[in-house]
């Protein structure tokens, strides 16, 4: 048989090292094999030295699979593998691909060489088996292509010995035919891409000629459609293979690496033949191409990775909040010029805005429809007829012909409000309305009928300065200058998220950004990602533009409102805030 299918008399070769992690890995691989091979009697061994002198091997008579542990990446601890999570398998893609290949043998290599079969034809049939079982596996489980591609390089290099100067393929018909069966046939089987093996095809075509290569391609394509137990068809295809190459199917194939004074480069003189070089180049191309393949995943892995990413994002936000709000006096507060008492118009605006914010987070009533066997409710004729028929048949009626609709209003959620004010040079002409709007927004939370928590920061040139700490109400309007050159919108968003938990969906949450949006790329892109994350969790984002200048560049996905006189447009701001909050439902 091939190097991947042990002969009947072969015995397992694995010797487990002292580390118990290999036993754990073998058991976990074995737990997943029934789904891949569609049989539950297989025993899997993964350990250094396993594989019967091949990367992996299947023992038909023992119902056993061995995978050489050297193909597990050095950074992967065998005791930590969790192959029941599809997403975890990409850490050890090659090893899992080898297991998948041998599982394909276990499922589809059913036929056995019949007694008295011509040895040359039998050897050719076994060579065709490599691509046949992978093609059959992909018809049954298309998702296994990713793993088969991950192991193809190891299998091809092991079978062709292209990296062995003493036994690398030479420019002979037999070596060219073997290379075609192991690489070109895998293209027709759906595992490899034509561009990855184009160089091999050119060399093989130059050795065999167009007609012979066409005959061989027709043979392996036919083999891909042969039934798993049809030994007669496979031996016949092996006979045709030998005849296409001019070999005697009744004679064993020549021994690889035999001494030959007239041998071409690649048979032991240290210089690889063009065929060997093409195979090596194809292996590199396959690795590079397979690296970009999208890895299969599953809902469990997606959920775990999403939860881990969310935990990391919240931890980063908490750290940013502690850095911004944790100390008593901010070292970045030198742009704050002082405070002033709010005007009557600003106080009135805060109360108007408070009324809007009180109802902005109110959830609509939920509707529930229930059925019952007795009133009250609306009678459904079909249900009544079903109940009558059940009673007439002497059965206990189970039909529920009455339907009732109930509506319940969800309690008003608390409100969390974060405010970020741009104090860079482009906002110089708008510092007074920005300061006024920030106070009105923060003070409005004091007058809402729902529990409300606010926090306000200014941002510019990598500096985040707290104006209002969480849980406090500003009694006076904080005034500040502008002139900073950078826009740390990402840091400001993260700090407010950590301080107010804007990404936790247990309250009505609103982030208000007062800026013209003219940001640098290095802060805009991470800032957009943070806003997208907040919006995905249900946090509304209201963007107050200082004017309607077409050069303004607010971020994507926000609710926009142009800021004029904040005190005069409090109602409009409230409507915009309400629209932003309702847009997240």
C-alpha positions as CSV (number, residue, x, y, z in Angstrom):
1,X,0.0,0.0,0.0
2,X,1.1,3.7,0.1
3,X,3.2,5.1,2.9
4,X,0.0,6.2,4.5
5,X,-1.7,2.8,4.6
6,X,0.2,0.2,6.5
7,X,0.5,-3.4,5.2
8,X,-1.6,-6.0,7.0
9,X,1.4,-7.3,9.0
10,X,2.6,-3.8,10.1
11,X,2.6,-3.0,13.7
12,X,2.2,0.4,15.4
13,X,5.5,2.4,15.8
14,X,4.5,5.0,18.3
15,X,6.4,5.2,21.6
16,X,4.9,7.7,24.0
17,X,7.3,10.1,25.7
18,X,7.1,10.7,29.4
19,X,5.0,13.8,29.0
20,X,1.3,12.8,29.6
21,X,0.1,15.6,27.3
22,X,0.5,13.4,24.3
23,X,-2.0,10.9,25.8
24,X,-4.4,13.7,26.3
25,X,-3.9,15.0,22.7
26,X,-4.4,11.5,21.3
27,X,-7.6,11.0,23.2
28,X,-9.0,14.3,22.1
29,X,-8.1,13.7,18.5
30,X,-9.8,10.3,18.8
31,X,-13.0,11.8,20.2
32,X,-13.4,13.9,17.0
33,X,-12.5,11.2,14.4
34,X,-15.9,9.5,14.3
35,X,-17.4,12.6,12.7
36,X,-14.6,12.9,10.1
37,X,-14.2,9.2,9.2
38,X,-17.9,8.2,9.8
39,X,-16.8,5.3,11.9
40,X,-16.5,4.9,15.7
41,X,-13.9,2.1,16.0
42,X,-10.7,4.0,15.3
43,X,-7.9,4.5,17.8
44,X,-5.8,7.6,17.3
45,X,-2.2,8.0,18.4
46,X,-0.4,11.3,18.2
47,X,3.2,11.3,19.4
48,X,6.8,12.0,18.2
49,X,7.9,9.0,16.2
50,X,4.4,7.8,15.3
51,X,3.4,7.5,11.7
52,X,5.2,4.4,10.5
53,X,8.1,6.4,9.0
54,X,5.6,8.8,7.3
55,X,3.9,12.0,8.5
56,X,0.9,9.9,9.3
57,X,-0.4,6.4,8.7
58,X,-3.6,4.3,8.7
59,X,-3.6,0.7,9.9
60,X,-6.6,-1.0,8.3
61,X,-6.4,-4.3,10.2
62,X,-6.0,-2.5,13.5
63,X,-8.5,0.3,12.9
64,X,-5.8,2.7,14.1
65,X,-4.4,6.0,12.9
66,X,-1.0,7.4,13.8
67,X,0.2,11.0,13.4
68,X,3.8,12.0,14.0
69,X,3.9,14.5,16.8
70,X,6.7,16.5,15.2
71,X,4.1,18.1,13.1
72,X,2.5,19.8,16.1
73,X,3.9,23.4,16.2
74,X,6.5,23.9,18.9
75,X,4.5,26.6,20.6
76,X,1.5,24.3,21.2
77,X,1.3,22.3,24.4
78,X,-0.3,18.9,23.6
79,X,-2.2,19.1,26.9
80,X,-4.0,22.4,25.8
81,X,-5.5,21.3,22.5
82,X,-9.3,21.5,22.3
83,X,-10.2,20.0,18.9
84,X,-13.9,20.0,19.8
85,X,-13.7,23.7,19.1
86,X,-13.3,24.0,15.4
87,X,-11.6,27.4,15.8
88,X,-8.9,25.8,18.0
89,X,-7.7,23.4,15.3
90,X,-6.0,26.2,13.2
91,X,-3.3,26.3,15.9
92,X,-2.2,22.9,14.8
93,X,-3.5,22.9,11.2
94,X,-0.9,20.6,9.7
95,X,-1.4,17.9,12.4
96,X,-5.2,18.1,12.0
97,X,-4.9,17.9,8.3
98,X,-2.8,14.7,8.6
99,X,-5.5,13.3,10.8
100,X,-8.1,14.3,8.3
101,X,-6.2,12.6,5.4
102,X,-5.9,9.4,7.3
103,X,-9.5,9.6,8.3
104,X,-10.3,9.8,4.6
105,X,-8.3,6.6,4.1
106,X,-10.2,5.0,7.0
107,X,-13.5,5.9,5.4
108,X,-12.8,5.4,1.7
109,X,-9.8,3.0,1.3
110,X,-12.1,0.0,1.5
111,X,-10.9,-2.0,-1.5
112,X,-8.0,-4.4,-1.0
113,X,-5.5,-5.7,-3.4
114,X,-6.9,-9.0,-4.7
115,X,-4.7,-12.1,-4.6
116,X,-2.7,-12.5,-7.8
117,X,-3.1,-8.8,-8.9
118,X,-0.4,-7.6,-11.2
119,X,2.2,-5.9,-9.0
120,X,2.8,-3.0,-11.3
121,X,-0.9,-2.3,-11.8
122,X,-1.5,-2.7,-8.0
123,X,1.2,-0.1,-7.2
124,X,-0.2,2.3,-9.7
125,X,-3.7,1.8,-8.2
126,X,-2.4,2.6,-4.8
127,X,-0.8,5.7,-6.1
128,X,-4.1,6.9,-7.5
129,X,-5.7,6.2,-4.1
130,X,-4.1,9.3,-2.6
131,X,-6.1,11.8,-4.6
132,X,-9.2,9.5,-4.9
133,X,-9.8,9.4,-1.1
134,X,-9.4,13.2,-0.7
135,X,-11.8,13.8,-3.6
136,X,-14.3,11.5,-1.9
137,X,-13.8,13.1,1.4
138,X,-14.5,16.6,0.0
139,X,-17.7,15.3,-1.7
140,X,-18.8,14.1,1.7
141,X,-17.3,16.9,3.9
142,X,-16.4,20.0,1.8
143,X,-15.3,21.8,5.0
144,X,-12.3,19.5,5.2
145,X,-10.6,21.2,2.3
146,X,-8.9,23.7,4.6
147,X,-7.3,20.9,6.6
148,X,-6.3,18.8,3.7
149,X,-4.6,21.8,2.2
150,X,-2.8,22.4,5.4
151,X,-1.2,18.9,5.3
152,X,-0.7,18.5,1.5
153,X,2.8,19.9,1.6
154,X,4.0,17.4,4.2
155,X,2.4,14.5,2.4
156,X,3.7,15.5,-1.0
157,X,7.2,16.1,0.1
158,X,7.2,12.8,2.1
159,X,5.9,10.8,-0.9
160,X,8.1,12.4,-3.5
161,X,11.1,12.8,-1.2
162,X,11.9,16.0,-3.1
163,X,13.9,17.3,-0.2
164,X,16.2,14.2,-0.1
165,X,19.2,14.7,-2.4
166,X,19.8,11.0,-2.5
167,X,16.3,10.1,-3.6
168,X,14.7,13.2,-5.1
169,X,12.7,12.8,-8.3
170,X,14.6,12.7,-11.6
171,X,13.5,13.5,-15.1
172,X,12.1,10.1,-15.8
173,X,8.6,9.1,-16.9
174,X,8.0,7.2,-13.7
175,X,8.9,10.2,-11.4
176,X,7.0,12.6,-13.6
177,X,3.9,10.3,-13.4
178,X,4.1,10.0,-9.6
179,X,4.4,13.8,-9.3
180,X,1.4,14.2,-11.5
181,X,-0.6,11.8,-9.4
182,X,0.3,13.5,-6.2
183,X,0.0,17.1,-7.2
184,X,-2.0,17.6,-10.5
185,X,-4.6,15.0,-9.5
186,X,-5.2,16.9,-6.3
187,X,-6.2,19.9,-8.4
188,X,-8.9,17.8,-10.1
189,X,-9.8,16.4,-6.6
190,X,-10.5,20.0,-5.4
191,X,-7.7,20.2,-2.8
192,X,-5.1,22.3,-4.6
193,X,-5.3,25.2,-7.1
194,X,-3.9,25.0,-10.6
195,X,-1.7,28.0,-10.2
196,X,0.0,26.4,-7.2
197,X,1.3,23.5,-9.3
198,X,1.7,25.2,-12.7
199,X,5.4,24.8,-12.6
200,X,5.2,21.1,-11.9
201,X,2.7,20.7,-14.7
202,X,5.1,22.4,-17.2
203,X,8.0,20.1,-16.2
204,X,5.8,17.0,-16.2
205,X,4.3,17.9,-19.6
206,X,7.8,18.3,-21.0
207,X,8.8,14.8,-19.8
208,X,5.6,12.9,-20.7
209,X,4.3,14.9,-23.6
210,X,0.7,16.2,-24.1
211,X,-0.8,12.9,-25.1
212,X,0.5,10.8,-22.2
213,X,-0.3,13.5,-19.6
214,X,-3.9,13.7,-21.1
215,X,-4.2,9.9,-20.7
216,X,-3.0,10.0,-17.1
217,X,-5.4,12.8,-16.3
218,X,-8.3,10.8,-17.7
219,X,-7.3,7.9,-15.6
220,X,-7.1,9.7,-12.3
221,X,-10.3,11.6,-13.0
222,X,-12.0,8.2,-13.6
223,X,-10.5,7.0,-10.3
224,X,-12.1,9.9,-8.4
225,X,-15.5,8.4,-9.3
226,X,-14.7,4.8,-8.5
227,X,-16.6,3.3,-5.6
228,X,-14.7,2.7,-2.4
229,X,-15.0,-1.1,-2.6
230,X,-14.4,-1.5,-6.3
231,X,-11.0,-3.2,-6.3
232,X,-11.4,-4.5,-9.9
233,X,-11.9,-1.0,-11.3
234,X,-8.9,0.3,-9.4
235,X,-6.6,-2.5,-10.6
236,X,-7.8,-1.9,-14.1
237,X,-7.0,1.8,-13.9
238,X,-3.6,0.8,-12.5
239,X,-3.0,-1.4,-15.6
240,X,-4.0,1.5,-17.9
241,X,-1.6,3.8,-16.0
242,X,1.3,1.4,-16.6
243,X,0.4,1.0,-20.3
244,X,0.3,4.7,-20.8
245,X,3.8,5.0,-19.4
246,X,5.1,2.0,-21.4
247,X,5.6,0.0,-18.2
248,X,4.8,-3.7,-17.7
249,X,1.9,-3.9,-15.3
250,X,2.9,-7.5,-14.4
251,X,6.3,-6.4,-13.1
252,X,6.9,-4.6,-9.8
253,X,7.7,-0.9,-10.2
254,X,11.4,0.0,-10.2
255,X,13.0,0.7,-6.8
256,X,13.4,4.4,-6.1
257,X,17.0,5.6,-5.6
258,X,18.6,2.6,-7.3
259,X,22.1,3.1,-8.6
260,X,22.2,4.2,-12.3
261,X,25.4,5.5,-13.9
262,X,23.4,7.4,-16.5
263,X,21.0,8.9,-14.0
264,X,20.1,12.5,-14.5
265,X,20.7,15.2,-11.8
266,X,18.7,14.6,-8.7
267,X,19.5,10.9,-8.1
268,X,22.3,11.3,-5.7
269,X,24.9,13.7,-7.1
270,X,23.6,16.6,-4.9
271,X,22.0,18.6,-7.7
272,X,18.2,18.6,-7.7
273,X,16.5,17.9,-11.0
274,X,14.1,20.5,-12.5
275,X,11.3,18.2,-11.5
276,X,12.5,18.2,-7.8
277,X,12.9,22.0,-7.9
278,X,9.4,22.4,-9.3
279,X,7.9,20.2,-6.6
280,X,9.8,22.2,-3.9
281,X,8.6,25.5,-5.4
282,X,5.0,24.1,-5.5
283,X,5.2,23.2,-1.8
284,X,6.2,26.7,-1.0
285,X,3.4,28.1,-3.1
286,X,0.9,25.8,-1.4
287,X,2.0,26.9,2.0
288,X,1.9,30.6,1.1
289,X,-1.5,30.3,-0.5
290,X,-3.0,28.1,2.2
291,X,-1.9,30.6,4.8
292,X,-4.4,33.1,3.4
293,X,-7.3,30.6,3.4
294,X,-10.2,31.5,5.7
295,X,-10.2,29.1,8.6
296,X,-13.4,27.2,9.4
297,X,-15.0,28.1,12.7
298,X,-18.1,27.3,14.7
299,X,-20.5,29.2,16.9
300,X,-18.8,28.0,20.1
301,X,-15.4,29.3,19.1
302,X,-16.9,32.5,17.7
303,X,-18.7,33.2,21.0
304,X,-15.6,32.4,23.1
305,X,-13.4,34.6,20.9
306,X,-16.0,37.4,20.9
307,X,-16.3,37.2,24.7
308,X,-12.5,37.3,25.1
309,X,-12.2,40.3,22.8
310,X,-15.0,42.1,24.7
311,X,-13.4,41.3,28.0
312,X,-10.1,42.7,26.7
313,X,-11.8,45.8,25.4
314,X,-13.6,46.4,28.7
315,X,-10.4,45.9,30.6
316,X,-8.6,48.4,28.4
317,X,-11.5,50.9,28.8
318,X,-11.4,50.5,32.6
319,X,-7.7,51.2,32.6
320,X,-8.2,54.3,30.4
321,X,-10.9,55.5,32.8
322,X,-8.8,55.0,35.8
323,X,-5.9,56.9,34.2
324,X,-8.3,59.8,33.3
325,X,-10.6,60.0,36.3
326,X,-8.5,58.2,38.9
327,X,-6.3,61.1,40.1
328,X,-7.5,64.1,41.8
329,X,-6.0,66.9,39.6
330,X,-5.3,66.2,36.0
331,X,-1.8,67.2,34.8
332,X,-3.4,68.1,31.4
333,X,-5.7,70.8,32.7
334,X,-3.6,73.8,31.8
335,X,-6.1,74.7,29.0
336,X,-8.9,75.2,31.5
337,X,-9.2,79.0,32.2
338,X,-11.8,78.8,34.9
339,X,-15.5,78.5,35.6
340,X,-18.5,80.8,35.5
341,X,-22.1,80.6,36.7
342,X,-24.6,79.4,34.1
343,X,-26.9,81.8,32.6
344,X,-30.7,81.7,33.0
345,X,-31.0,80.5,29.4
346,X,-28.6,77.7,30.0
347,X,-30.5,76.6,33.2
348,X,-33.8,76.6,31.3
349,X,-32.2,74.7,28.4
350,X,-30.9,72.1,30.9
351,X,-34.4,71.5,32.2
352,X,-35.9,71.3,28.7
353,X,-33.3,68.8,27.8
354,X,-33.9,66.8,31.0
355,X,-37.5,66.2,30.0
356,X,-36.4,64.9,26.6
357,X,-33.8,62.6,28.2
358,X,-36.3,61.3,30.7
359,X,-38.4,59.7,28.0
360,X,-35.6,59.1,25.5
361,X,-34.7,55.8,27.0
362,X,-38.3,54.5,27.5
363,X,-38.9,51.2,25.8
364,X,-42.0,50.4,23.8
365,X,-44.6,48.0,25.2
366,X,-44.0,44.4,24.5
367,X,-46.8,42.2,23.1
368,X,-47.4,38.6,24.1
369,X,-50.0,36.3,22.6
370,X,-51.2,33.3,24.6
371,X,-53.8,30.6,24.1
372,X,-56.2,28.9,26.5
373,X,-59.0,26.4,26.6
374,X,-61.4,28.7,28.3
375,X,-62.3,32.5,28.0
376,X,-61.5,35.3,28.2
377,X,-60.0,35.8,24.8
378,X,-60.8,35.7,21.1
379,X,-62.4,32.5,19.9
380,X,-60.7,30.8,17.0
381,X,-63.1,28.8,14.9
382,X,-60.6,26.2,13.9
383,X,-59.5,25.6,17.5
384,X,-63.2,25.3,18.6
385,X,-63.8,22.7,15.9
386,X,-60.7,20.8,16.9
387,X,-61.9,20.7,20.5
388,X,-65.4,19.6,19.5
389,X,-64.0,16.8,17.4
390,X,-61.8,15.6,20.3
391,X,-64.8,15.5,22.6
392,X,-66.9,13.6,20.0
393,X,-64.1,11.0,19.7
394,X,-64.1,10.6,23.5
395,X,-60.7,12.1,23.9
396,X,-59.7,14.7,26.4
397,X,-59.8,18.1,24.5
398,X,-56.3,19.6,24.2
399,X,-57.1,22.3,21.7
400,X,-57.0,25.9,23.0
401,X,-59.4,27.9,20.9
402,X,-59.1,31.2,22.8
403,X,-56.3,33.6,22.2
404,X,-55.4,36.6,24.4
405,X,-53.0,39.5,23.7
406,X,-51.3,41.2,26.7
407,X,-49.1,44.3,26.5
408,X,-46.6,45.3,29.1
409,X,-44.5,48.4,29.3
410,X,-40.8,47.7,30.1
411,X,-39.6,49.9,33.0
412,X,-37.8,53.0,32.1
413,X,-34.0,52.2,32.2
414,X,-31.4,54.4,33.9
415,X,-29.4,56.8,31.8
416,X,-25.6,57.0,31.3
417,X,-24.3,60.1,29.4
418,X,-20.8,60.6,28.2
419,X,-19.6,63.9,26.7
420,X,-16.4,64.4,24.7
421,X,-15.4,68.0,23.7
422,X,-12.8,68.7,21.0
423,X,-10.3,71.5,22.2
424,X,-8.0,71.4,19.2
425,X,-7.1,74.4,17.1
426,X,-9.9,74.0,14.5
427,X,-12.4,74.5,17.3
428,X,-11.1,77.9,18.5
429,X,-14.1,79.9,17.2
430,X,-16.6,77.6,19.0
431,X,-15.1,77.1,22.5
432,X,-17.9,79.1,24.1
433,X,-20.8,77.2,22.6
434,X,-19.0,73.9,23.2
435,X,-18.5,74.8,26.9
436,X,-22.2,75.8,27.1
437,X,-23.4,72.6,25.4
438,X,-21.2,70.5,27.7
439,X,-22.7,72.0,30.8
440,X,-26.3,71.8,29.6
441,X,-25.9,68.2,28.7
442,X,-24.2,67.3,32.0
443,X,-26.6,69.4,34.2
444,X,-29.7,68.0,32.4
445,X,-29.0,64.6,33.9
446,X,-29.6,66.2,37.4
447,X,-33.2,67.0,36.5
448,X,-34.2,63.8,34.8
449,X,-36.8,61.6,36.4
450,X,-34.6,58.5,35.9
451,X,-31.3,57.7,37.6
452,X,-28.7,59.4,35.4
453,X,-24.9,59.4,35.5
454,X,-22.7,61.7,33.4
455,X,-19.0,62.3,32.7
456,X,-17.4,65.0,30.6
457,X,-13.9,65.1,29.1
458,X,-12.0,67.3,26.7
459,X,-9.5,65.8,24.2
460,X,-6.7,67.1,22.1
461,X,-3.1,66.3,21.2
462,X,-3.2,63.0,23.1
463,X,-4.5,64.7,26.3
464,X,-7.7,63.7,28.0
465,X,-8.9,66.1,30.7
466,X,-11.9,65.3,32.9
467,X,-14.3,68.1,33.3
468,X,-17.1,66.3,35.1
469,X,-16.4,63.1,37.0
470,X,-18.9,60.3,37.0
471,X,-21.6,60.8,39.6
472,X,-21.1,64.5,40.0
473,X,-23.3,67.4,38.7
474,X,-21.5,70.5,37.5
475,X,-22.7,73.6,39.2
476,X,-20.7,76.0,37.1
477,X,-19.7,76.1,33.4
478,X,-16.1,75.1,32.8
479,X,-14.4,77.4,30.3
480,X,-11.3,76.4,28.3
481,X,-9.0,77.4,25.5
482,X,-8.2,75.6,22.4
483,X,-5.1,75.2,20.3
484,X,-4.0,71.5,20.7
485,X,-2.7,70.0,17.5
486,X,-3.9,66.3,17.8
487,X,-7.2,64.6,18.2
488,X,-7.3,61.8,20.8
489,X,-10.9,60.9,20.0
490,X,-10.1,57.2,20.5
491,X,-8.7,57.8,24.0
492,X,-11.6,60.0,25.0
493,X,-14.1,57.4,23.8
494,X,-12.4,54.6,25.6
495,X,-12.1,56.6,28.9
496,X,-15.8,57.5,28.9
497,X,-16.7,53.9,28.1
498,X,-14.7,52.6,31.1
499,X,-16.0,55.3,33.4
500,X,-19.7,54.9,32.5
501,X,-19.8,51.3,31.2
502,X,-21.2,52.6,27.9
503,X,-20.7,49.1,26.3
504,X,-22.8,47.3,28.9
505,X,-26.4,47.0,27.8
506,X,-28.1,47.4,31.2
507,X,-29.1,51.1,30.7
508,X,-29.9,53.7,28.1
509,X,-26.5,54.9,27.0
510,X,-25.6,58.0,25.1
511,X,-22.2,59.3,23.9
512,X,-22.2,62.9,22.8
513,X,-19.2,64.1,20.8
514,X,-18.8,67.9,20.1
515,X,-16.3,68.3,17.3
516,X,-15.8,69.2,13.7
517,X,-14.4,65.6,13.0
518,X,-11.3,66.8,11.2
519,X,-9.1,64.1,12.7
520,X,-5.8,62.4,11.8
521,X,-5.9,58.9,10.3
522,X,-4.0,57.4,13.3
523,X,-6.7,58.5,15.7
524,X,-9.7,58.4,13.4
525,X,-9.5,54.7,12.5
526,X,-9.2,53.4,16.1
527,X,-11.9,55.9,17.1
528,X,-14.2,54.6,14.5
529,X,-13.7,51.1,15.6
530,X,-14.5,52.1,19.2
531,X,-17.7,53.9,18.1
532,X,-18.7,50.8,16.0
533,X,-18.2,48.6,19.1
534,X,-20.3,50.9,21.3
535,X,-23.1,51.1,18.7
536,X,-23.1,47.3,18.3
537,X,-23.8,47.0,22.1
538,X,-26.7,49.5,21.9
539,X,-25.0,52.7,22.9
540,X,-26.3,55.7,20.9
541,X,-23.9,58.3,19.5
542,X,-24.9,61.9,19.0
543,X,-22.5,64.1,17.1
544,X,-22.8,67.9,17.6
545,X,-21.2,69.8,14.7
546,X,-20.1,73.4,15.4
547,X,-21.4,74.5,12.0
548,X,-22.5,73.2,8.6
549,X,-19.0,73.6,7.0
550,X,-18.7,71.0,4.2
551,X,-15.1,70.3,5.4
552,X,-16.5,68.8,8.7
553,X,-15.9,65.0,8.8
554,X,-18.1,63.3,11.5
555,X,-17.6,59.6,11.9
556,X,-19.8,57.0,10.4
557,X,-23.0,55.7,12.0
558,X,-23.7,58.7,14.3
559,X,-26.7,60.9,14.7
560,X,-25.8,64.4,13.5
561,X,-27.0,67.8,14.8
562,X,-25.5,71.2,14.0
563,X,-24.8,73.2,17.1
564,X,-25.6,76.9,17.1
565,X,-26.7,78.5,20.4
566,X,-26.9,75.5,22.8
567,X,-29.3,77.4,25.1
568,X,-31.7,78.2,22.2
569,X,-31.5,74.8,20.6
570,X,-31.8,72.6,23.7
571,X,-35.1,71.2,22.4
572,X,-33.4,70.3,19.1
573,X,-30.6,68.7,21.0
574,X,-33.1,66.7,23.0
575,X,-34.8,65.6,19.9
576,X,-31.5,64.5,18.4
577,X,-30.6,62.7,21.6
578,X,-33.9,60.9,21.6
579,X,-33.5,60.0,17.9
580,X,-30.0,58.6,18.7
581,X,-31.3,56.5,21.6
582,X,-34.3,55.2,19.7
583,X,-32.1,54.3,16.7
584,X,-30.3,51.6,18.8
585,X,-33.5,49.6,19.5
